[in-house]
Amino acid sequence: MSEGESPLTSPTWFTDPVSPHVGGYGRGRGSVDNFPGTGIRSVTGWPKGPAPSRLPAGRYFSLMAHDATDPRKAATPAAARALVGLASGISLALAFEPFDLPLLLPLGVAGFAWSLHGVSARRGAWLGLLSGAAFLFVHLFWMRSVGWDAWLMISVLETSFFLPLGAAVAVVSRVRLWPLWTAALWVGAENWRGGWPFGGMPWGRLAYATPDTPFAAALPYVGSTGAGLLVALVGTSLAWAVLRGRAGARRPVVLAALGLVLATALPVLLPYDAPTTGAVTVAAVQGDVPGDGTDILYDSRQVSQNQVDVTMRLAEDVDRGAVPAPDFVVWPENSTAVDPFLDAPINASINEAVAAVGVPILVGAIVDHPEPGKILNQGIVWTPESGAGDRYTKRHPVPYGEYIPWRDSNPLTSRFDELARVARDMQSGTRLDPLRIGGTSVADAICFDVAYDDGIYGQVERGAELLVVQTSNATFIETSQIDQQFDITRVRALETGRYAVVAATNGVAGVIAPDGSVVTRLTPRTQGYALEEVTLTDAVPPGIRLGPWLGRAALVVGVCAVLLALVPYRRARRKERTHHDAIHPEPVRRDTAESTQVPPGTATPRMSR
């Protein structure tokens, strides 16, 4: 090791190998020294003599940190990176409803990874923030129906996760296998923002735009997290292929492409097929909401009566032989906005509907909590024989929509008039055991619960044979939210290998098959019921157990990759600054030099020996 050379070297599996890619530092012809003082030559060639087996990490990362001397960065202006980052975020938003262009998913991730490749962590953070804003401000635009302030706040909060993501991706882009680390960081960030703060906001996960893509076949094998990881890896590998292709490295690109095609195609060629344990006929009710359909509380008693009326119509159709009799009926969330155990008229109307149809009804109801000022959002099994019985409580209430965090000390409570409507705080449920409805084990999810893994996975692992979603999307009825949530439900049907029955107040109610296809879908803002025979299964797909571990592993692997990349990089930067200061000392300021001059005629003291 020569004098001044960094003793730090990264393992060969982690550092970017010496290769003749664009701006790389590989073997070749010529002797142009583009990096004076380093002894390293550009893509045109190495110095004469034996070529090193690998670069010292200090020199490697030092070169990668220079925007001015790295030919890759010289060829990619900052404005171009920003434009690509912006386009990547927009592409991701276009992959989801209402645009529904899911094949843009890997392209969006590819643009994100390409725009961050080789830049500093600080620049990567801002580029990541730009991409995240372009994605989530568009994707969450439906939140404006709550209020423009709500849309801005949730969009800013969710976009902020792209700040550390962008910095981390920029750091790992300097090391070998960076497409894998980048994909892991993406999925890790999805899981992070999907669970924090206040329970998180999982909207915008890559897997939620895949029900009509080849990636959907992987859902029962690796779950939503694994499918998202596969999409992200295809995207980052595409960015890598572009960078390698520019340097003429065709063989690695072809091999990587074949590997990803095989990984994507294998589940398609071997589709998951769960054994069935029986079949039941289920009816999902959509009773509609009075007024313009956007306010569930505008006339809450009429909302309840609408569910009763549609159920009575179903009973009449059954009596005259027009449709088969259901084994049970599902009402939507907020079928009653008042406690059915305390309100006699509501209680009587539910009993009337149950008696007419002669089978259990899963009633969506707001129930008073034992503590004052608190409520529960529940699905209650109401039978003709014994009335109310088994219950499921919503696990993920919406912060600032269904409860106010730290209500007594929260300054936002008094600043926003909309928050005054949230008079009571909804409490979270903890149940993971499936409901028993007429002899069938049913996994229930209430509204946004369907976007979270924990409740559905837990109920399926404990024997649920069918999925049911009770939802009240009246607030968002004129937005793309209802279609985005319906697509998420399709993903849940695919990854659990079960039918999913959706009951909505005014949209979208329907029935989804285990392969994600839509069997029945009611038109929003109409009254009606979806009645279908659905098969049952108690088999647990591998993805239900594997998915959560993949999410944890992705986060750990991504963080470790960042740390391993940062250690030699930071040391190399310190050494580089020391070397630069030694070669280019700071010039003496003129005013300082003048102030130290000795006036003429002044005696100069002798230096002590």
N, C-alpha and C positions, 0 to 999 in steps of 0.2 A: 504494500500500500504506500503510495507516494505521499510526500509531505503535504498536508493541507487537505487530503482527500477524506471525505466523510467515512467513518468506520461503519456507518449504518447501512445495511443492505437488507432489502425485504426478501422474503421467500420467493422462489421462482414461480410458485403457484399464484402469488398475489400481485407481483409487479407486472406491469405491461411488458410483454416480451419484446426483445429487439426485433423489429420487423419493418419492412420497407413500405409502411403505409404513409399517407400524406402527412408531412410534417414529422414523420417518425425519425428514429435514429438508428437505421438499420444498415446492413452491408450493401454496398453498391459501388459503382464506378465513379471516378472523379476524386477530387481532393479539395472541394470548396469548404472552407471552414466558416460556417455561419454563426458559430458560437465561440468567439475569441476568448481565450483564457480558460476554456474548459477542456480542450483537447478532443472535443466531440464534433463530428461533422454531420452535416444534414443528410437528407435522403440521397444525395449524390455520392456519399461514400464515407468510409472510416479512414483514419490516418493509416499510413503504412505500418505494417507490423501485425502481430496477432490480434485478432478482434476479441474484445472482452466477451465473456459468456453472458454477462448481464451488467446493467448499469448500476453503479452505487446509488442507493436510494436518494442520498442527498442531492447528487447531480440530477438524477431523473426528475425528482419532484421540483427542484429548483427551476429546471427548464420549463416544466409544465406550468409553473406559476407566473411566467413572464408573458404578458400579453404582447409586448413589443417585439420580442424575439422569436416567439413560437410561430412558425409559418402557418400552422392551422388557424391560429387566431387572427393573424394578419389577413388571411383570406376570408375571414368571416367577421365582418364589421358588427359592432354592438347592435346597430339598428336592425341588421338582418336577423340576429338572434332574437331580438325583441319581437320582431314581426312573426317569426316562426313560433315563438312561445305563445303569442297572442292567438295565432291561427290554431295552435294545438288545443288551447282551451275552448275555442269556439267549436272545433271539431268534436270534442268530447260532449259538449252541450247538444250538438246536432244529433248525436247517437241516440239520445233519449227522446221520449215523447215531449212535445208534440211533433217533432221532426221525424223521429223514428228512422234514423240512418245508422244502424248499429255497426256496419262494417267500417265506420269511421273511428271506432274505438281504438284499434291498434295504431291507426295513423295518428290519432291525437296523442297517445302515449309516446309514439316515436318522435313526433315533433317536440314534445316536452323534453325527452332525453337528449335529442340532438342539440337543442338550444342551450343546454346546460353543460355539454361535454367539454371538459378542459378549462372551464372558467374558474375564477376564484370563488370561494365560499360566499363572500359578500355579494358578488354579482349574481351568483346562483340563487341566493335568497330572493333578490328582487325580481329576477326572471321567473322564478317559481311563483312568486306572488302575482305577477302579471298573468301567467297562465291560469292560476287558480281563480283569479277574479273573472277572467273571460269565461271560464267554465261555470262557476257556481252562481254568478250574478244572473246568468241566462237560465241555468237549470232550475234555480229556485225562484224564478220570477213570479210563480203562482202565489208566493207568500204575500204579494201586494194586496191580495183580497182581504187579508187581515189588516193591512195598513202599509203605506210606503215606508214608514219608520221600521216596522217589523221586518220587511224585506231587506232593508239596508243593514239592520243589525245582524240578522241571521247570516246574510251573505258575507258581511265583513268578518264575522266570527269564524265561519267555515273556511273562508279564504285564507285566514291567518295561519292555518295549518300548512299551507303551501310555502310559507316562509322558511321554516326549518327543513321542510322536505326538499326545497330547491337547493339550499345550502348543502344538505347531506348528499344529494345526488351529484352536485358539482364536485364534492370531495372524492366520492367513490369512482367518479368517471376517470380518475387518473390511474386506476389500478386494473390489473387483469381481471377478467370475468365481470367487468362492470355492468353488463346488461342484467346479469343475475342479481347483483346487489341492488341495482336500481329498481328492478321489479319487486324485490323484497321490501325495499323502503316504501314503495308506492302502497303496497297492500298493508304494510305495517301502519302507515299514516291513515289509511282508510279505517282500520280497526281502532286506531287511537281517536280519531274525530267521531267515530261511530259510537263511542262509549263515554266520551268526556267532552265538555263539562255537562252537568245536569242530566246525565244519562246519554249524552251525545246525539248526533244527527246523522244516521247512516245513509241518507239520501245521496245519490251520486256514486254509489259503489259500482265498479265496472261490471260486476256480474248482473246487476239489475237491468242492463240493456241487452242481455244475451239470449232471451228466450227464443228468438227467431234466427239464431246464428249457429254455426257448427260447435261453438263452445258450450252450448246448452247441454249437449250429450255428456259432458264431463261433470255436470252438477251433482248427480247422485253418487258419483265416485269420490269427488273431492270437495263438495259443498260450494257455497257461494264464494268463500274465501279462496279456495283452490282454483275455481273457474276465473276469478278476478286475477289471480297470480298468473294463470296461463295467458290471459289476454295481455297483461302487463309485460310478460316475458316476450311475447310475440312482438309487441310494440318496441321494446328496448332492443331486441335483436334486429328489428328492421332498421333502427337508427344505426346500430353497429354495422350492419351490412352496407348501408350507404357510405359510412366513413371508410370501411375497408374497401368497398368497391371503387371508390375514387382513387385508391392507391393500386388498383389492379390485382388485389388479392381475391381471386375468384373462388378458389377451391374451398377455403374456410367458410365463405359465404354460402356456397351451395350445400356443404355438409350441415351447417347450422339450419338452413332452410328445410332440408329434408328431415332433420330431427324434430323441428317444431311442427311440420306438417304431419308427421307420424304421431306425435303426442296429441294433436288436435283430432286427427282422424280415427285413432284407435277407439275412443268411446263411441264414435259414430258407427263404426263397424261392429262394435260389441255393445249395443244399447242395454241399459239396465232394465231388467224385467223382474219385478217383484211378484212372488206367488200371492194369489188372492185368498181371502178367508171368507168371502161371502159378498153380499150386495144388499144395499138398502135404497129406498126411494126418498129423496130429500127435496123439500120445497124451500126456496129462498124468497123472502118477501121484500118488495120495494114499494113503500106506501106513498112516497113523494112528500114534499114540504110545502106548506101554504105560502102565499105571497110570491116574491120573486125567487124563492127556493134557496136563498143564501143564508137565511137566519133560522136556525133550528128552534130558537126560543121565541120566535115571532108569535107563534100560536102552538105551544108545545102540546096542548091537549088535543088539538086537531091532528098533530103528527101521530099521536098514539091512536086516535080513532082511525086514521088512514091505514095503519097496520092491521087493526081489527077488521076493517071493511074488506081489505084484500084477502085476509084469511077466511072470512065468511064466504067470499066469492069462490075461493078454492074449495071450501066444503061443499058448496052448491054444485060445483063442477064435478066433484067426486060423486056426489049423490046421484047425479043424472048420468053417470058413466062416461063423461067426456074425458076424464083424465084418471090415471090410477091413483089410489090412495097413498099418501106419503107415510113413511115410518116416523118422521118428525119434521117440524117446520122451524126455520130459522128467521128470527126478526133481527133488524139491524141494531147497531149501537144507538142509544138515545131514543129507542122506541117509546120510552117514557122518561121525561126529564124530572119527574117527581117520584119520590119513593113509593113504590107500589105496595109496600107494607104499611104505610101510614096514610095513604090517600085511598079512601073507600071507592070512589067512582073508577079510578084507574084499576084498582084490584078487581072490581067487578067486571070491567070490560075485558081484562085478560082472561078471567075465568070463563067468560062467555065465548071468547074465541077458541079457547082450548076445548071446551065442551062441544062446540060446533064441529071442529075438525076431528076430534076424538083421538088425538095423538099428542105427544109432548111438543111444547114450543120452547125454543131457546130465546128468551126475552132479553133484549138489551135495555138496562135500566140504570138510572142514577139513584144510588141508595145512600141515605144519611149514615155517616160514620158515628160511632158511639161518642166521639169527642166533638164538641160544638165547633163549627167553622170548617169541618172537614167532610168530604164525601168520597164515595167509591163508585167506580164505573164498572158494572158487572154484567156478565152473561148468566142468566138464571134459568135453570131447567124447570119448566112449569108443566106438571103432568095433570091429566084429567082426574086421577085418583087422589093425589095428595097435595096438589098445588105446588108451591115453590119448594125446590129441593137443592140439588147440587149447584154450586156457583163457581165462576171464574172471575177474577178481578184483574182489570187492565194493569199490566206490569210497567208500562212506560208512558205515564201522563206527560203531556207536552208542557215544558216550562214556559211561563208567561202566557200560556193559552189555557191551561187547566189547573195550574197552581203557580203561585208567586214564590220563588226561592227567597228565603230570609225576609218574609213579608214585613215583619215589624221594623226592620232596620234597612230595608231596601229603598234607596232614594228614587228608583224608577217608578215605584208605586204611585207617588204623588205627581209625577211629571207627565205621565201618559194617560189620557182619558180612557183608552181602550182597556187598560189594566183594571180600571174600576169595575168592569163587567165580570172579572174573575173574583167574585165575592167570597168563594170558599175554595179551599185547597184540596185537590184530588190526591188521594193516597195511593201508593203503588201496591200492587198485588205481588205475592210471592209464590203462588201455586205453580207446580210443575206437573202434577198428576192430571191426566186427561179427564174430561167430563164423561159421565155415563148417561147417554140419552137413548132410551128405549133399547137397551142391550148393546149399544154401539159405543166404543171408546172414541171420543172426539177431542182433537186438539183445537182449542179456541184461541183466536187472536183478535183483539179489539183495536181497530183502526191502525195507528202507527205501530202497534205491536208487531205487525206482519213484516216490518223492515228490520227487526232485531232478531238475532239468531237464538238467543237463550231460551225464550219461552217455547218456541216451536220445537227446537231440538230436544228440550227436556221432556216435552209431552210425547214426542214420537219415540224417544228412547224408553219411555214408560208404558208403551203399548197403544198409543193412539192409532186408530185405523183410518181416520179421515180428518181433513183439515176444514175448519170453518172460520171465516173472517166476518166479523160484525163491524160495520163501519158507518160513520155519519160524516160524509164529505160535503155537507150542504154549503159550508163556508167557501169551499173551493170548486163549487159545481160548474162555474164558467171558466175554469182554468185547466191546465194540463196536469194538475196534481192527481185527478181521479184516474187518468190513463197511466200515469207513472206508477201509482199504487197498484193498479190492476196488473201491470207488468211484473211488479215485485211479487204479487200473489202467484203469477204464472211460474216465476222462478222457484217459489216455495213448493209448488206442486211438482216441479221437475226434480228438485233435489231430495224431496222426501218420498217420491214415487207414489204419491197419493192424490186422489181427487181433492179439489179445493172448492168449497161452496161459499159464495160471497153474498151477503145480504147487506144492502145499502139503503139509506133513507130515501135518496133520490138519484143515486148513481155512484158507482156502476155495480149492479147486481149481476150474478151469473154463476156458471159452473165451468170449472177448468179440469181437463183430464190430466193424468199423471205424466203425459208426454208434453205438457204445456199448451196443448191446443185448446181453443175456446169452444166448449160444447154449446153453451147458451150465454148470451149477453143481452141484458135489457137496455133499452134506450133510456138515457138520463132524462130526468124530469117527467117520468111517466109512472103510472101505477101498474103493478103486475106482479107475477111470481115466476120464478124459474123452477121447473119441476123436472128432475132427472133421476134415473136409476144410476147409482155409482157403486163401483166395486170397492171392497175393503181389503186392507193388508196390514199385517203387524210386523212385516219385515223392516229392519232398520238399515237403510243404505249406508255404505262405508263413509260417505261424505258427512253424515250427521255426526259421527264420532271423530273423523279426521279433521274436518273443517276448523274447529276451534284451535286445535293444536297447530295447524298450518298458520293461522293468524298470529299466534304467539311466537312461533318459530321465525316467521317473516320479520317481525319486529326485532327479535333478538339478533338474527343474522344481519339485518340492516344496520343496527347500531354497532355491532362488532366490526362490520366492514368499515364504517366511518372511523371508528377509533383506530383500527389498524392502519388506515390510510393517513390519519392525522399525525400520528407520532413521528414518522420520518419526515413528513412534509413540514411540520412546524420546526423541527430541528434544522432542516435544510434551509428554511427561510431565515432563521437566526444566523446561521453560518454565512449565508449569502449577504445579509446586511453587514456583517462584520467585515467580510471580504470587500464589499463595495466601499465601506467607509475607509478601509486601509488604502485602496487605490485612488479614491476620490475624496480626500479630506475636505471638510467644510471650510470654505474660504473665510479669511479673516475680514470682519466688517470694517469698512473704511473709517467710520467714526470711532471704532474701538482702537484701530491702529493709530489714528491721530492723537487720541487721548493719552496713549502710552509713550509718545515721543518726548524726549528730554529737551526742554527749551535751551537755546544757545547760551553758552556761558555758565551753565549749571554744572556743578561738579558731579561726576558720576561715582558712586560708591564702589570701592573695590570688592570683588567677590572673595568671600572667605575661602581659604584653602582647607 
